[in-house]
Amino acid sequence: MPGEAHKIPQPRQHRAKVCIWDDLTVHQMDVISKTDSNEDIKGILCEIFGLDDYSQNPRSAILVDLYFFTIQYARENGFSKEQTAAFFSIVRKTHEMMIESPFGNVELCYGYFKELVLCHAVKRPPWSVDLFMPDQVKLITEYVVNTYFKHHKLYKYVFTPLVRLDLAITYEGVPETPPPSEAEDETKEETEAEDVIDGDTTKDEDELKTPEPELEKEESPKMKELRKIIQQHLSEEVEKLRISVDNQIQKSEETIQTKLTSVDGSGQAKRASSRTKKGK
């Protein structure tokens, strides 16, 4: 609606920090680690995060799947309880940042995700801890990139409101037509009614009505030319806007792909640097 654009949250930067037990407590991880049934694990996650309506609510069902497969991936790769809890919080915080705004923020989210991983891969108390080994950093990065960031548009579509753009175009030299007031409409209707009652009764109903084709014939050549120019201009502007949006999307995807190829060695390089300084 007009005037409500300022209420739509804008993308913003988040500061990464250690989050080992932010979402799952020690007791909850103990219960999950002792549970073997997939349905029981999903039931525990639904109880923790209030997603009991996932069988009827598509959004809750998507969150349950996101949380469950995160736990399952950590199990398959032999993560400890602390590592699983931290990995879970990294995925959840990345998702919450992604859906906090309907506007594009994938680059900010990826930077935030990378900082969260590094906060748990480099020993630098109190800002970071060496919880994950370099090979685990690679596993986490590949998993989140392949299962979440490659489908971030779908998560945006499901969890963020649709934003519509209303355009109002004015042209120089063409006066705006004021909307008719209610008083003018009532006066016009009364006048037409009196003309029908007091007029010539021999007139047919078709003569009292003004057919629409006659209105189109009365349009002046200048107005036709102006209408043609306006339609042509709008078509050109829409095509330019479409090309610009396509180019921005392509550049954004290329930038993300470039960062993804360089992130694999970032955790190992910082880990090696930390160990070198410690040895000195």
C-alpha positions in Angstrom: 0.0 0.0 0.0 1.3 3.5 -0.6 3.0 5.2 2.3 4.0 1.9 3.9 7.3 1.3 2.1 9.2 2.6 5.1 7.9 -0.2 7.2 9.6 -2.9 5.1 12.8 -3.9 6.9 16.0 -3.2 4.9 19.0 -5.5 4.7 21.4 -4.8 7.5 24.8 -6.1 8.7 25.0 -8.6 11.6 28.0 -9.1 13.9 29.1 -12.7 14.2 29.9 -14.2 17.6 30.3 -17.6 19.3 27.0 -19.4 19.5 27.6 -22.9 20.7 24.6 -23.3 23.0 22.4 -20.4 21.7 19.6 -22.6 20.2 20.1 -26.1 21.6 21.0 -26.6 25.3 23.3 -29.4 26.7 20.3 -31.3 27.9 18.4 -31.0 24.5 21.5 -32.3 22.7 21.8 -35.2 25.1 18.2 -36.2 24.3 18.7 -35.8 20.5 22.0 -37.8 20.6 20.2 -40.7 22.3 17.3 -40.7 19.8 17.6 -42.9 16.7 14.2 -42.5 15.1 13.9 -39.7 12.5 10.3 -39.0 13.5 11.3 -38.7 17.2 14.0 -36.2 16.3 11.6 -34.1 14.3 9.2 -34.3 17.2 11.9 -33.0 19.6 12.8 -30.1 17.3 9.1 -29.2 16.9 8.7 -29.1 20.6 11.8 -27.0 21.1 10.9 -24.4 18.4 7.1 -24.5 18.5 6.6 -26.1 15.1 3.9 -28.6 16.1 1.7 -27.4 13.2 4.2 -28.5 10.5 1.8 -31.1 9.1 -0.6 -28.2 8.1 1.7 -25.2 7.9 4.1 -25.3 4.9 6.5 -22.8 6.6 6.8 -24.9 9.7 7.4 -28.0 7.5 10.3 -26.3 5.7 11.9 -25.3 9.0 11.5 -28.8 10.4 13.3 -30.2 7.4 16.0 -27.6 7.5 16.7 -28.3 11.2 16.4 -32.1 10.9 18.8 -32.4 8.0 21.3 -30.2 9.7 21.3 -32.5 12.7 21.4 -35.5 10.4 24.4 -34.1 8.5 26.3 -33.5 11.7 25.7 -37.1 12.8 26.8 -38.5 9.5 30.1 -36.7 9.8 30.8 -37.5 13.4 30.4 -34.1 15.0 30.4 -33.9 18.7 27.5 -32.5 20.7 29.2 -29.1 21.0 30.0 -29.1 17.2 26.5 -30.1 16.3 24.9 -27.4 18.5 27.2 -24.7 17.0 26.6 -26.0 13.5 22.9 -25.9 14.1 23.0 -22.3 15.4 25.1 -21.2 12.4 22.5 -22.5 10.0 19.6 -21.1 12.0 21.1 -17.6 12.4 22.0 -17.5 8.7 18.4 -18.4 7.8 17.0 -15.8 10.2 19.2 -13.1 8.6 18.2 -14.2 5.1 14.4 -13.8 5.7 14.5 -10.7 7.8 14.1 -8.6 4.7 12.3 -9.2 1.3 15.1 -7.3 -0.5 18.3 -8.9 -1.8 20.8 -9.6 1.0 22.5 -12.8 -0.1 26.0 -11.3 -0.1 25.5 -10.0 3.4 24.2 -13.3 4.6 27.1 -15.2 3.0 29.6 -12.9 4.7 27.8 -13.3 8.0 27.8 -17.1 7.6 31.5 -17.2 6.8 32.2 -15.1 9.9 30.1 -17.4 12.1 32.1 -20.4 10.8 35.4 -18.6 11.5 34.3 -17.7 15.0 34.2 -21.4 15.7 37.4 -22.4 13.8 40.1 -20.1 15.1 41.3 -19.9 18.7 41.2 -16.3 19.6 39.3 -15.9 23.0 36.9 -14.4 23.7 36.0 -13.6 20.1 36.4 -17.1 18.6 37.2 -20.7 19.6 38.8 -23.6 17.7 35.8 -25.9 17.8 35.9 -27.0 14.1 38.9 -28.5 12.4 39.8 -27.3 8.8 38.2 -30.3 7.2 35.0 -29.8 9.2 35.0 -26.1 8.1 35.1 -27.4 4.5 32.2 -29.8 5.2 30.1 -27.2 6.8 30.7 -24.7 4.0 29.9 -27.1 1.2 26.8 -28.3 2.9 25.3 -24.9 3.6 26.2 -23.6 0.1 24.8 -26.6 -1.7 21.6 -27.0 0.4 20.8 -23.4 1.4 22.4 -20.6 -0.6 21.7 -22.3 -3.9 18.0 -22.2 -2.9 18.0 -18.9 -1.1 15.4 -17.4 -3.5 12.9 -20.2 -2.6 13.4 -19.4 1.1 12.9 -15.7 0.3 9.7 -16.5 -1.5 8.2 -18.6 1.3 9.3 -16.6 4.4 9.2 -12.9 3.2 6.3 -10.7 2.1 5.8 -9.9 -1.6 6.8 -6.3 -2.4 5.0 -4.6 -5.2 6.2 -1.4 -6.9 3.5 1.2 -7.8 4.6 3.7 -10.5 3.0 7.1 -11.1 4.2 8.8 -14.3 3.7 12.5 -15.2 4.6 14.2 -18.4 5.7 17.8 -18.9 3.3 19.9 -20.8 0.3 17.6 -20.3 -2.1 18.8 -17.6 -3.3 16.3 -15.1 -7.0 15.5 -15.2 -8.5 16.1 -11.8 -10.8 13.3 -10.5 -14.5 14.3 -10.6 -16.0 15.2 -7.2 -19.1 13.5 -5.8 -21.1 16.7 -6.1 -20.3 17.0 -9.8 -21.3 13.3 -10.3 -24.7 13.9 -8.5 -25.4 17.1 -10.5 -24.6 15.3 -13.8 -26.9 12.4 -13.0 -29.8 14.7 -12.0 -29.4 16.7 -15.2 -29.4 13.6 -17.3 -32.5 12.2 -15.5 -34.4 15.5 -16.1 -33.5 15.5 -19.8 -34.8 12.0 -20.2 -38.1 12.9 -18.4 -38.7 16.3 -20.0 -37.2 15.5 -23.4 -38.7 14.2 -26.6 -40.6 11.0 -25.9 -40.3 9.9 -29.5 -36.5 9.3 -29.1 -35.4 5.8 -28.9 -33.3 4.5 -26.0 -30.3 4.0 -28.3 -30.4 7.8 -29.1 -30.3 8.7 -25.4 -27.1 6.6 -24.9 -23.7 7.7 -26.1 -22.0 4.6 -27.6 -18.4 4.1 -26.7 -17.1 3.8 -30.3 -18.3 7.4 -31.0 -16.1 8.5 -28.1 -13.1 6.9 -29.7 -13.8 8.5 -33.0 -13.9 11.9 -31.3 -10.3 11.5 -30.1 -8.1 14.1 -31.8 -5.0 13.1 -33.9 -2.8 14.8 -31.4 -4.1 12.6 -28.5 -3.6 9.5 -30.6 -0.1 10.5 -31.3 0.6 11.3 -27.7 -0.9 7.9 -26.6 1.4 6.1 -29.1 4.5 7.9 -27.8 3.6 7.1 -24.2 3.1 3.4 -24.9 6.3 3.2 -26.9 8.2 5.0 -24.1 6.8 2.7 -21.4 7.7 -0.4 -23.4 11.3 0.9 -23.7 11.6 1.7 -20.0 10.2 -1.7 -19.0 12.7 -3.5 -21.2 15.6 -1.4 -19.8 14.5 -2.2 -16.3 14.3 -6.0 -17.1 17.8 -6.0 -18.6 19.2 -4.1 -15.6 17.7 -6.5 -13.1 19.0 -9.5 -15.1 22.5 -8.0 -15.1 22.4 -7.3 -11.4 21.3 -10.9 -10.7 24.0 -12.3 -12.9 26.7 -10.1 -11.3 25.5 -11.1 -7.8 25.7 -14.8 -8.7 29.1 -14.4 -10.2 30.4 -12.6 -7.1 29.0 -15.3 -4.8 30.5 -18.1 -6.9 33.9 -16.3 -6.8 33.7 -16.1 -3.0 32.6 -19.7 -2.7 35.7 -20.9 -4.5 38.0 -18.9 -2.2 36.3 -19.8 1.1 37.6 -23.4 1.1 41.1 -22.3 1.9 40.3 -19.4 4.2 39.7 -21.6 7.3 42.9 -23.6 6.7 45.0 -20.5 6.1 43.8 -18.8 9.3 44.3 -22.0 11.2 47.9 -22.4 10.0 48.6 -18.7 10.8 47.3 -19.2 14.3 49.4 -22.2 14.9 52.5 -20.5 13.5 52.1 -17.6 15.9 51.5 -20.0 18.8 54.7 -21.9 17.9 56.7 -18.7 17.9 
